[in-house]
Amino acid sequence: MDSLIVVPGGQPPLYVVRDDQLSMGASLGNSTVWLTLRGTGYPQALFDIRTAKQVTWSSIVRYASRDYRFIEPAGSRAAVASPQALTPLGQLGVGEFTIHPAYQEHQFELQGHLRVRERVFVPRYGLRGDPPGFFLEVTIRNASHARHHLLCVLATKLKPEVDPSQRPERRFRARWSERGGVLLVSSEESPTWTRAFAASRRPSRFGVSLDHARSADPLLMAPLDGDTSSVGSLVAEVAVDVMLEPEAEDQFSFFVAFEPEGDEAALATVEREGDCVAALQKTIAFYHDGVDLARISTPDPVINHGVAWSKVNMLRVMVDYPGTGLAFTNEPGVSSNVVVRDVAWFVYGCDYLKPEFSRALLRRVAAAQYQSGKIPEYYNGLTADVEDYGLNINDDTPLFVLACVHHIHATGDDEFAREIYPHVRSAGEYILAQRDGRGLVFCTARGENVWGVCSWRNVIPNYTLSGAVTEINAECYAALHEGAMLAERLGEKSDAERFQQAAADLKAAINEHLRDRRTQLYLLAHDVDGVARTDITSDLVFPVMFGVADDAAAREVMRRLQDEDFWTGAGLRTVPRGSSDYHPSKNLGLLGGIWPGVNFWYAFAAAFYDSTGMVRALRSYAHYTRDPKTNWTVPGQFSEWFDGESLTNRGMRLSPWEPPRYLWAAIEGMCGINLLQSRHYEPLIPAEWPWLAIANLPLLGECLTWFAARIDKRLQFFSAGTPAPRDPHRHYKEDVTLRVRSLNEEAEVVALRKHGELLLCVGSTAEYPTTVPVDLSGLLEPGERYTLTTADEDGWDSSEEALGRDVSRLAVRVARKAFKLVRIVSPPTAD
C-alpha cells in the first residue's frame, strides 16, 4: 500500500500509513542522542553521542486493566506467572502511524473502547545542548460508558555489550530515587553511566527484572513490586496508573534520559528537561522554522515534499561532539567518524539551511588538514584522530576547497573567507603537486577497497580505482577554478592567476587523455599501470557537473546516462544493468545498486541539458514513500541505497549525505541559483510547467523570494529580496507569505508587497481544476478601495475595484497544475 500523503498548510507534508505497513520506524536525533524506532513504533535503540554507545535497547508500552481479575485454568502460563496477574488490553484492528518532522505518532484502539495516541520524539531546540533522551507521550480517551482503571507500563531492555573494544557493559544495577520518583540504572563496568526512567507524574510502580518474557508476553503482566535487586541484563519498568471516567481523556509521558556523569547529573536532567509538553512545542517549532527556509514550490508535489523533508533529515543528524564541536557522522547511531566527502556535500545544502553549521564543519576540517595541504578522509568526532587510508589524493581535498568557496559565495562572509583561505590555498598547492607528466592528478594507490579506491565509491571490496581517475580530476579542476575565484575576491592576484591557469591546463589534459575517442564519453580512469578503464558507470556525471565537458560532450554523456539500462523506478543504477560488473546488491550497491545521491547529482547536471531528466531524477524521492514495508523505507527519510533489481533499501534507514544533495540540486539546478554569479538566477523550468517558486532562501545574509510564471508564453519573474531583481518593475519590497493563510492543501502561495501594491501568487499542484480560498486579513485596509487584476497563462485580465473588507478573504480558481496571480493596488495618495 502506498503512503497517504497529507499536507496541512503545505509545509511540511506529513505521512500517514497503516501500522502494519512499516518494517522500521523513524530515525530521530538531536545534538546529543540518536534514536531509532521499530516497525511497531516503539524505540529500538538510544545512542549517546558523548560516549558513542547504545545506552538503551528496545522499549515498549503495555496496557492492562486493574478492574478485572484474571481467571485461568491451573497450569496456564498466566495462572502460573502470578496470582495477581493483570488483565492485558490488546490492540483491536489496524491503527495508523503519522510521521511528522518532530515525532512519530501511533493511533490505535484498545479493548474497552479506549482510543490511544502515542508520540515518540527526541527533544530538539537548537544546535547545542539538547536534552539527552527521548519522550514517549501517551494520550488515552475512554470512548465507552464504563469507568476504567489502567496500569500503563514502560519496559526498556538494557543491552549488554560484549565487544571489548566498545567498553562493554554486562552487569546492570538499578536503584529507586525518591527525589522525583526516578528509576536509575547503570552498570558495574561503567558505574557513572546512568540511565533515568521517569514519568510526567510520579510512577505508581517500578521494578527491574531478568525475566525478559514478562515484558514481552501480555499474559505474564503482573503488578511491579519495587524490586531492584536483580543484576545483569535487566529490563527496567516504570508504571503509571490511569483512572478514566466515561468519555474522559488523560495524558502523561515517559522520559528516558542518559547522563555519563552519574546519578546526580541524571536526576538534574530529569528535573530540568522533563516537561514533555514544552519540549514537544519547542521541537515542533525548531523543525517548522527549518522547513520554512528555502521553500521550493513546483507543480509536482513529490518534488515539493522531497525538498521539505530533505531539510528535516539534515536537521535530525546535526550533533555537537565534546571537544570537536558541531558535525555529523555518516553512520548515525553507530560511528563517530566525520567523513570529509560527506561534509563537503552536506555544506552544499546546509548553506541554505544552517550556514553557521556549515562554517563550524569547515573550520573543523581545516583544523584536521595535514601540513602538506592534504585533507584526510575523516576525523573522529570524539578523539579528533584522522585517517587517510594511505592515499596521496582522493576526492576529499578538492571537495573541501569547493565546499569552502560555496559557503563564502552563499553567505558573502568575507571574514570567514580570509580565515579559511590559507587552508584553501594549501589544498590547492597540494593538488598541483599530485599531477603526473600529462598534467593529470594521479593517485598512486595499488591497494583495494578504501586503500585502493580514491573515488566516492571507496568501499568496494576487492576493487581498485586509482591512477588518473576522471572523477577526481574533474573535482580538482573545479577546485582550482573556484579557488582562483576566491583568491581574486581576496585580492590574492598572483594565486588567482596561477590557480586559474592550472585549472585551464587540467581541463585540457582531462579532455585530451581521459576521453574514449570511440564513444566520445569519458574514461573511468587511466589506472596506475596506464590501462584505460573504459567501464561505463554513473561517474560519467562528474565531468558534466563540474564543468569539464563542453556542450557537445555533456550532451553525449547525458544521453548515455538517460538510457534505460541505467534507470529504475528508484533512479539511476551505479553501473548499467548490462555491465560485466553489474550485481544489484553486492559491493554495497556500488556496482549495480541505486545510490539516491547519484540521482541528485544527475538532476543538477541534467538541469542544464535535459529538464525532463532533471524532473525524473528529483521525482525519484517518491520511492522513499512507496510501499515502505516491502522497500524497507520510512516515508520522509532519505535511506542510503537500494537493490538494483528489487529496489529495496539495503543501507541505512537515514543517510545524512543524501538529503543535502537533493536540496542543492533543487536550488542550484532546478531553480538556477548561480552562486558564482551572485546576482544571477536562471531557473530551468520544464516546458510542461507553467510556474515555479522559491521563497525565504537565505543568500548573502538576506533572503530571496521569487515566483516565475509563463504569461503569454513568456517567463516572467516576480521577486523580493536579494540578489538584485531580474526585472526591477516586478520587484517587491518584502515577502509577506507567512501572513497569508491558504485553505487549499494542493496550492502553493507566495505573497509579495511594496508601497501601494500586494501581489498574490497561487500555484496549483492538483491534478484537476481547484478553488483556493486565501485569507489576506491584516494586509489590506478594510475601508480602502483597491484595484484588482488577475493573470494566468493567457495574460492579464481587465481590472475591477473592491473594498479591502470585501477581498481580505478571497478565492481564486486555478486550472490543473496552473497558476493565478492577483495584483491588488491601492489608489495613489495625493501629495
Residue pairs with C-beta under 8 A, 6 or more apart in sequence:
1 17
1 18
1 21
1 627
2 625
2 626
2 627
3 15
3 16
3 17
3 21
3 625
3 626
3 628
3 635
4 15
4 16
4 17
5 13
5 14
5 15
5 16
5 301
5 305
5 625
6 13
6 14
6 15
6 16
6 98
6 745
7 13
7 14
7 301
7 305
7 745
7 746
8 14
8 745
9 742
9 745
10 297
10 304
10 742
10 745
10 747
10 748
10 749
11 291
11 292
11 295
11 308
12 101
12 287
12 288
12 291
12 305
12 308
12 309
12 312
13 301
13 304
13 305
13 308
13 309
13 636
14 98
14 99
14 100
15 98
15 99
15 625
15 635
15 636
16 96
16 97
16 98
16 99
17 96
17 97
17 99
17 628
17 635
18 94
18 95
18 96
18 97
19 40
19 41
19 94
19 95
19 96
19 97
19 106
19 108
20 94
20 629
21 627
21 628
21 629
22 39
22 41
22 97
22 628
22 629
22 634
23 39
23 628
23 629
23 630
23 632
24 36
24 37
24 38
24 39
24 44
24 632
24 634
24 653
25 36
25 37
25 38
25 39
25 40
25 41
25 42
25 44
25 97
25 104
25 120
25 634
26 36
26 37
26 99
26 104
26 120
26 634
26 636
26 637
27 34
27 35
27 36
27 37
27 316
27 332
27 333
27 634
27 637
27 653
27 654
28 34
28 35
28 36
28 37
28 103
28 104
28 120
28 121
28 122
28 134
28 316
29 35
29 122
29 124
29 316
29 317
29 318
29 319
29 332
30 122
30 123
30 124
30 125
30 130
30 131
30 319
31 49
31 124
31 126
31 127
31 128
31 129
31 130
31 318
31 319
31 320
32 48
32 49
32 50
32 129
32 130
32 131
32 132
32 319
32 320
33 46
33 47
33 48
33 49
33 122
33 130
33 132
33 133
33 134
33 258
34 46
34 47
34 49
34 122
34 319
34 332
34 333
35 43
35 44
35 45
35 46
35 47
35 120
35 122
35 134
36 43
36 44
36 45
36 333
36 653
37 43
37 44
37 104
37 120
38 44
38 58
39 629
40 60
41 97
41 104
41 106
41 118
41 120
42 58
42 59
42 60
42 61
42 120
42 136
43 56
43 58
43 59
43 120
43 134
43 136
43 156
43 256
44 57
44 58
45 54
45 56
45 57
45 58
45 159
45 333
46 54
46 55
46 56
46 133
46 134
46 256
46 258
47 53
47 54
47 55
47 332
47 333
47 334
48 54
48 55
48 132
48 258
48 260
49 319
49 320
49 321
49 336
49 381
50 132
50 260
50 321
50 322
50 382
51 167
51 193
51 260
52 335
52 336
52 382
53 161
53 166
53 167
53 169
53 193
54 159
54 161
54 333
55 193
55 195
55 258
56 156
56 157
56 158
56 159
56 195
56 256
56 258
57 156
57 157
57 158
57 159
58 156
58 157
59 136
59 154
59 155
59 156
59 157
59 256
60 154
60 155
60 215
60 216
61 118
61 136
61 138
61 152
61 153
61 154
61 155
61 254
62 88
62 152
62 153
62 155
62 215
62 218
62 221
63 88
63 89
63 110
63 114
63 116
63 150
63 151
63 152
63 153
64 86
64 87
64 88
64 89
64 150
64 151
64 153
64 218
64 221
65 86
65 87
65 88
65 89
65 112
65 148
65 149
65 150
65 151
66 86
66 87
66 149
66 150
66 151
66 241
67 87
67 147
67 148
67 149
68 87
69 87
70 78
70 79
70 85
70 86
70 87
72 78
72 79
72 85
73 79
76 219
77 217
77 219
77 220
78 85
78 219
78 220
79 85
81 214
81 219
81 220
81 222
82 220
82 222
84 222
84 223
85 219
85 220
85 221
85 222
86 151
86 221
86 222
86 223
88 218
88 219
88 221
89 110
89 111
89 112
89 114
89 150
90 110
90 111
90 218
91 108
91 109
91 110
92 108
92 109
92 110
92 111
93 108
93 109
94 108
95 106
95 107
95 108
95 109
96 106
96 107
96 108
97 104
97 105
97 106
98 104
98 105
98 107
99 105
99 634
99 635
99 636
100 284
101 284
101 287
101 288
101 291
101 309
101 312
101 315
101 636
102 121
102 124
102 280
102 283
102 284
102 286
102 287
103 119
103 120
103 121
103 280
103 283
103 284
104 119
104 120
104 121
105 117
105 118
105 119
105 120
106 116
106 117
106 118
106 119
107 115
107 116
107 117
107 118
108 116
109 115
109 116
110 116
112 142
112 144
112 146
112 148
113 142
113 143
113 144
114 140
114 141
114 142
114 143
114 144
114 148
114 150
114 244
115 140
115 141
115 143
116 138
116 139
116 140
117 138
117 139
117 140
118 136
118 137
118 138
118 139
119 135
119 136
119 137
119 280
120 134
120 135
120 136
120 137
121 134
121 135
121 137
121 279
121 280
121 283
122 130
122 133
122 134
122 135
122 283
123 130
123 131
123 133
123 134
123 135
123 273
123 279
123 280
123 282
123 283
124 130
124 282
124 283
124 286
124 287
124 315
124 316
125 282
125 283
125 286
126 286
127 318
127 320
127 326
127 354
127 356
127 357
128 320
128 326
129 320
131 257
131 269
131 273
131 279
132 257
132 258
132 259
132 269
133 196
133 255
133 256
133 257
133 258
133 269
133 273
134 255
134 256
135 253
135 254
135 255
135 276
135 279
135 280
136 154
136 253
136 254
136 256
137 251
137 252
137 253
137 276
137 280
138 152
138 251
138 252
138 253
138 254
139 249
139 250
139 251
140 150
140 152
140 242
140 244
140 249
140 250
140 251
141 244
141 247
141 248
141 249
142 148
142 244
142 245
142 246
142 247
142 248
142 249
143 247
144 246
145 246
146 246
147 243
147 244
147 245
147 246
148 242
148 243
148 244
149 241
149 242
149 243
149 244
150 241
150 242
150 243
150 244
151 204
151 205
151 223
151 239
151 240
151 241
151 242
152 239
152 240
152 241
152 242
152 252
153 205
153 221
153 224
153 237
153 238
153 239
154 197
154 199
154 237
154 238
154 239
154 254
154 256
155 215
155 235
155 236
155 237
156 195
156 197
156 235
156 236
156 237
156 256
157 212
157 215
157 233
157 234
157 235
158 169
158 172
158 185
158 187
158 195
158 233
158 234
158 235
158 236
159 233
160 168
160 169
160 170
160 172
160 232
160 233
161 167
161 168
161 169
161 170
162 168
162 170
167 189
167 190
168 189
169 187
169 189
169 190
169 193
170 187
170 188
170 189
170 232
170 233
171 187
171 188
171 189
171 231
171 232
172 185
172 186
172 187
172 188
172 208
172 231
172 232
172 233
172 234
173 185
173 186
173 187
173 188
173 228
173 231
174 183
174 184
174 185
174 208
174 228
174 230
174 234
174 236
175 183
175 184
175 228
175 263
176 182
176 183
176 184
176 206
176 226
176 228
177 183
177 184
177 263
177 267
179 267
180 198
180 202
180 267
180 270
180 271
180 274
181 198
181 199
181 202
181 203
181 206
182 196
182 197
182 198
182 266
182 267
182 270
183 196
183 197
183 198
183 203
183 206
183 208
183 228
183 236
183 237
183 238
184 194
184 195
184 196
184 197
184 263
184 266
184 267
185 194
185 195
185 197
185 208
185 234
185 236
186 192
186 193
186 194
186 195
186 263
187 193
188 231
190 260
191 262
192 260
192 261
192 262
193 258
193 259
193 260
194 258
194 259
194 260
194 261
194 262
194 263
194 265
194 266
195 236
195 256
195 257
195 258
195 266
196 255
196 256
196 257
196 258
196 259
196 266
196 267
196 269
196 270
197 206
197 236
197 238
197 254
197 255
197 256
198 238
198 254
198 255
198 256
198 257
198 270
198 274
199 238
199 240
199 252
199 253
199 254
199 255
200 252
200 253
200 254
200 255
200 274
200 275
200 276
201 240
201 252
203 238
203 239
203 240
204 239
204 240
204 241
205 223
205 224
205 225
205 226
205 237
205 238
205 239
205 241
206 224
206 226
206 228
206 237
206 238
206 239
207 224
207 225
207 226
207 227
207 228
207 237
208 227
208 228
208 230
208 234
208 235
208 236
208 237
209 215
209 227
209 230
209 234
209 235
209 237
210 230
210 232
210 233
210 234
210 235
211 220
211 235
212 233
212 235
213 220
214 220
214 221
214 222
214 235
215 235
215 237
224 237
224 239
238 254
240 252
240 254
242 250
242 252
243 250
244 250
253 276
255 270
255 273
255 274
255 276
257 266
257 269
257 270
257 273
258 266
259 265
259 266
259 268
259 269
273 279
286 315
287 312
287 315
290 311
290 312
290 315
290 353
290 354
291 308
291 311
291 312
292 696
292 738
293 311
293 352
293 353
293 696
293 697
293 698
294 307
294 311
294 352
294 353
294 663
294 667
294 694
294 696
294 697
294 698
295 307
295 308
295 693
295 694
295 695
295 696
295 697
296 303
296 304
296 307
296 666
296 667
296 670
296 671
296 693
296 694
296 695
297 304
297 692
297 693
297 694
297 695
297 748
297 750
297 763
297 765
298 304
298 670
298 689
298 691
298 692
298 693
298 763
298 765
299 689
299 690
299 691
299 763
299 764
299 765
299 817
299 818
300 615
300 618
300 619
300 689
300 765
301 746
301 765
302 618
302 619
302 621
302 622
303 615
303 618
303 619
303 621
303 666
303 670
304 748
304 765
305 621
305 625
305 636
306 618
306 621
306 662
306 666
307 662
307 663
307 666
309 621
309 636
309 637
309 638
309 659
310 349
310 638
310 659
310 660
310 662
310 663
310 666
311 353
311 659
311 663
312 636
313 636
313 637
313 638
313 654
313 656
313 658
313 659
314 346
314 349
314 350
314 353
314 354
314 656
314 659
314 660
314 663
315 353
315 354
316 654
317 328
317 329
317 332
317 654
317 656
318 326
318 328
318 354
318 357
319 326
319 327
319 328
319 329
319 381
320 326
321 327
321 336
321 381
321 382
322 382
323 382
323 383
323 384
324 338
324 364
324 379
324 380
324 381
324 382
324 384
325 360
325 364
326 357
326 360
326 361
326 364
327 338
327 343
327 360
327 361
327 364
327 381
328 338
328 342
328 346
328 656
329 335
329 336
329 337
329 338
329 339
329 381
329 656
330 337
330 338
330 339
330 342
330 655
330 656
330 657
331 337
331 652
332 652
332 654
332 656
336 380
336 381
336 382
336 383
337 378
337 379
337 380
337 381
337 387
338 361
338 364
338 378
338 379
338 380
338 381
339 377
339 378
339 657
340 365
340 368
340 375
340 376
340 377
340 378
340 379
340 396
340 399
340 400
341 377
341 395
341 396
341 399
341 456
341 657
342 656
342 657
343 361
343 362
343 365
343 400
343 403
344 396
344 399
344 400
344 402
344 403
345 399
345 403
345 597
345 657
345 660
345 661
345 664
346 358
346 361
346 656
346 657
346 660
347 358
347 361
347 362
347 403
347 406
347 407
347 660
348 403
348 406
348 660
348 661
348 664
348 668
349 659
349 660
349 661
349 662
349 663
349 664
349 667
350 357
350 358
350 361
350 660
351 358
351 406
351 407
351 410
351 411
351 698
352 410
352 663
352 664
352 667
352 697
352 698
352 699
353 663
353 698
355 407
355 410
355 411
355 413
355 698
358 403
358 407
359 407
359 411
359 413
359 416
362 400
362 403
362 404
362 407
362 420
363 419
363 420
364 379
365 375
365 379
365 400
366 400
366 420
366 423
367 384
368 375
368 376
368 379
368 384
368 386
369 375
369 376
369 400
369 423
369 426
369 427
370 376
370 386
370 388
372 430
373 397
373 426
373 427
373 428
373 429
373 430
373 433
374 388
374 392
374 393
374 397
374 427
374 430
375 396
375 397
375 399
375 400
375 427
376 386
376 387
376 388
376 396
377 386
377 387
377 388
377 389
377 391
377 394
377 396
377 450
377 458
378 386
378 387
379 385
379 386
379 387
380 386
389 447
389 450
389 451
389 458
390 445
390 447
390 451
391 443
391 445
391 451
391 454
391 466
392 434
392 443
392 444
392 445
393 430
393 431
393 434
393 441
393 442
393 443
393 454
393 472
394 443
394 454
394 455
394 458
394 472
395 454
395 455
395 456
395 471
395 472
395 475
397 427
397 430
397 431
397 476
397 479
398 427
398 431
398 472
398 475
398 476
398 478
398 479
399 475
399 479
400 423
400 424
400 427
401 424
401 427
401 428
401 431
401 479
401 482
401 483
402 475
402 478
402 479
402 482
404 420
404 423
404 424
404 486
405 424
405 482
405 483
405 485
405 486
406 675
407 413
407 416
408 414
408 416
408 417
408 420
408 486
408 489
409 675
409 676
409 678
410 675
410 698
410 699
410 700
411 698
411 700
411 701
412 678
412 700
412 701
413 701
414 489
414 490
417 486
417 489
417 490
418 490
421 486
421 487
421 490
421 492
424 483
424 486
425 483
425 487
425 492
425 495
427 479
427 483
428 479
428 480
428 483
428 495
428 499
431 441
431 476
431 479
431 480
432 480
432 502
434 441
434 442
434 443
435 441
435 442
435 506
436 442
436 468
438 468
438 509
438 512
438 513
439 505
439 506
439 508
439 509
440 468
440 473
440 506
440 509
440 510
440 513
440 514
440 526
441 468
441 472
441 473
441 476
441 506
442 467
442 468
443 454
443 466
443 467
443 468
443 469
443 472
443 528
444 466
444 528
445 451
445 452
445 453
445 454
445 464
445 466
445 528
446 452
446 464
446 466
446 528
447 464
448 461
448 462
448 463
448 464
449 458
449 459
449 460
449 461
449 462
449 463
450 458
450 459
452 463
452 464
452 465
452 466
453 459
453 460
453 463
453 464
453 465
453 466
454 465
454 466
454 469
454 472
455 465
455 469
455 471
455 472
455 539
456 471
457 465
457 539
457 574
457 590
459 588
459 590
460 587
460 588
460 590
460 591
461 587
463 587
463 591
464 527
465 524
465 525
465 527
465 533
466 525
466 527
466 528
467 525
467 526
467 527
467 528
467 529
467 530
467 533
468 513
468 514
468 525
468 526
469 524
469 525
470 510
470 514
470 522
470 523
470 524
470 525
470 539
470 542
470 543
471 539
471 542
473 506
473 509
473 510
473 514
473 548
474 510
474 542
474 543
474 545
474 546
474 548
475 542
475 546
476 506
477 503
477 506
477 507
477 510
477 546
477 547
477 548
478 503
478 546
478 547
478 548
480 499
480 500
480 502
480 503
480 506
481 499
481 500
481 503
481 547
482 676
483 495
483 499
484 495
484 496
484 497
484 498
484 499
484 500
484 503
485 496
485 676
487 493
487 495
487 496
487 499
488 496
507 548
510 522
510 543
510 548
511 548
511 549
511 550
511 553
513 526
514 522
514 523
514 525
514 526
515 521
515 522
515 523
515 553
516 522
516 523
516 532
516 534
519 556
519 560
520 552
520 553
520 556
521 536
521 540
521 556
521 557
521 560
522 540
522 543
522 549
522 553
522 557
523 532
523 533
523 534
524 533
524 534
524 535
524 536
524 537
524 539
525 533
526 532
526 533
527 533
535 575
535 579
535 581
536 560
536 575
536 576
536 579
537 574
537 575
537 579
538 561
538 566
538 572
538 573
538 574
538 575
538 598
538 601
538 602
540 557
540 560
540 561
541 557
541 561
541 598
541 601
541 602
541 605
542 548
542 601
543 549
543 553
543 554
543 557
544 553
544 554
544 557
544 558
544 605
544 609
545 601
545 604
545 605
549 557
551 609
554 605
554 608
554 609
555 609
558 605
558 606
558 609
558 610
558 613
561 572
561 602
561 613
562 610
562 613
563 576
565 573
565 576
565 577
565 578
566 572
566 573
566 576
566 577
567 573
567 616
568 594
568 642
568 644
568 647
569 623
569 626
569 647
570 594
570 596
570 620
570 623
570 642
570 647
571 594
571 596
571 598
571 599
571 602
571 617
571 620
571 623
571 642
572 594
572 598
572 599
572 602
572 617
573 582
573 592
573 593
573 594
573 644
574 589
574 590
574 591
574 592
574 593
574 594
574 595
574 598
574 644
575 581
575 582
575 591
575 592
576 582
577 592
577 644
579 591
579 592
581 591
581 592
582 591
582 592
582 644
583 591
583 592
583 644
584 592
584 593
584 643
584 644
584 645
584 646
585 592
585 593
585 643
585 644
585 645
585 646
585 650
586 592
587 593
588 641
588 650
588 651
589 595
589 641
589 642
589 643
589 644
589 650
589 651
592 644
593 641
593 642
593 643
593 644
593 650
594 641
594 642
594 643
594 644
594 647
595 640
595 641
596 620
596 621
596 638
596 639
596 640
596 641
596 642
596 655
596 658
596 662
597 655
597 657
597 658
597 661
599 617
599 618
599 620
600 617
600 618
600 658
600 661
600 662
600 664
600 665
601 661
601 665
602 613
602 617
603 613
603 614
603 617
603 618
603 665
603 666
603 669
603 670
604 614
604 664
604 665
604 668
604 669
605 669
606 613
606 614
606 617
606 669
607 614
607 665
607 669
607 670
607 672
607 684
608 669
608 684
611 684
611 685
611 686
611 687
612 686
614 665
614 669
614 670
614 684
614 686
615 686
617 665
618 662
618 665
618 666
618 670
621 638
621 662
623 631
623 633
623 642
623 647
624 633
624 634
624 635
624 636
624 637
624 638
624 639
625 633
625 635
625 636
626 633
628 634
628 635
630 648
631 642
631 647
631 648
631 649
632 639
632 648
632 649
632 650
632 653
633 639
633 649
633 653
634 653
634 654
637 653
637 654
638 654
638 655
638 658
638 659
638 662
639 649
639 651
639 652
639 653
639 654
639 655
639 658
640 649
640 650
640 651
640 652
640 653
640 655
640 658
641 649
641 650
641 651
641 655
642 648
642 649
642 650
643 650
667 673
667 694
667 697
668 674
668 675
669 684
670 683
670 684
670 685
670 692
671 681
671 683
671 692
671 694
672 681
672 682
672 683
672 684
673 681
673 694
673 697
673 699
673 704
674 680
674 681
674 682
678 699
678 700
678 723
679 723
679 724
680 723
681 704
681 706
681 723
681 726
683 692
683 708
685 692
685 708
685 710
685 715
689 817
690 709
690 710
690 793
690 817
690 818
690 819
691 707
691 708
691 709
691 710
691 761
691 763
691 818
691 819
692 707
692 708
692 763
693 705
693 706
693 707
693 708
693 748
693 750
693 761
693 763
694 704
694 705
694 706
695 705
695 735
695 737
695 750
696 703
696 705
696 735
696 737
697 703
697 704
697 705
697 721
699 721
699 722
699 723
700 722
700 723
701 722
702 721
702 722
703 721
703 722
703 735
704 719
704 720
704 721
704 722
704 723
705 719
705 720
705 721
705 735
705 737
705 750
705 752
706 717
706 718
706 719
706 720
706 726
707 717
707 718
707 719
707 750
707 752
707 761
707 763
707 819
707 821
708 715
708 716
708 717
708 718
709 715
709 716
709 718
709 761
709 791
709 793
709 819
709 821
710 716
710 793
711 791
711 792
711 793
711 795
711 796
711 821
712 793
712 794
712 795
716 727
716 730
717 725
717 726
717 727
717 730
718 730
718 731
718 732
718 752
718 759
718 761
718 821
719 725
719 726
719 727
719 730
719 731
719 732
719 752
720 731
720 732
720 733
720 734
720 735
720 752
721 735
725 731
731 754
732 752
732 753
732 754
732 757
732 759
733 753
733 754
733 755
734 752
734 753
734 754
735 750
735 751
735 752
736 751
736 752
736 753
736 758
736 779
737 749
737 750
737 751
739 751
739 778
739 779
740 749
740 751
740 760
740 774
740 775
740 776
740 779
741 774
741 775
742 749
742 762
742 772
742 773
742 774
742 775
743 772
743 773
743 774
743 775
744 770
744 771
744 772
744 773
746 764
746 765
746 766
746 770
747 762
747 763
747 764
747 765
747 766
747 770
747 772
747 814
748 762
748 763
748 764
748 765
749 760
749 761
749 762
749 763
749 772
749 774
750 760
750 761
750 763
751 758
751 759
751 760
751 761
751 776
751 779
752 758
752 759
752 761
753 759
753 779
756 825
756 826
756 828
757 823
757 824
757 825
757 826
758 776
758 779
758 780
758 823
758 824
758 825
759 821
759 822
759 823
759 824
760 774
760 776
760 812
760 821
760 822
760 823
760 824
761 819
761 821
762 772
762 774
762 812
762 814
762 819
762 820
762 821
762 822
763 814
763 818
763 819
764 770
764 772
764 814
764 815
764 816
764 817
764 818
764 819
765 817
766 814
766 816
766 817
767 816
767 817
768 816
769 813
769 814
769 815
769 816
770 813
770 814
771 811
771 812
771 813
771 814
772 811
772 812
772 813
772 814
772 820
773 809
773 810
773 811
774 809
774 810
774 811
774 812
775 808
775 809
776 807
776 808
776 809
776 810
776 824
777 808
777 809
779 808
780 786
780 804
780 805
780 807
780 808
780 824
781 804
781 826
782 803
782 804
782 805
782 808
783 803
783 804
783 805
784 803
784 804
784 826
784 827
785 801
785 802
785 803
785 804
785 826
785 827
786 801
786 802
786 803
786 804
786 807
786 824
786 825
786 826
786 827
787 799
787 800
787 801
787 824
787 825
787 826
787 827
788 799
788 800
788 801
788 802
788 807
788 822
788 823
788 824
788 825
789 796
789 797
789 798
789 799
789 822
789 823
789 825
790 796
790 797
790 812
790 820
790 821
790 822
790 823
791 797
791 820
791 821
791 823
792 814
792 815
792 818
792 819
792 820
792 821
793 815
793 818
793 819
807 824
810 822
812 820
812 822
813 820
814 820
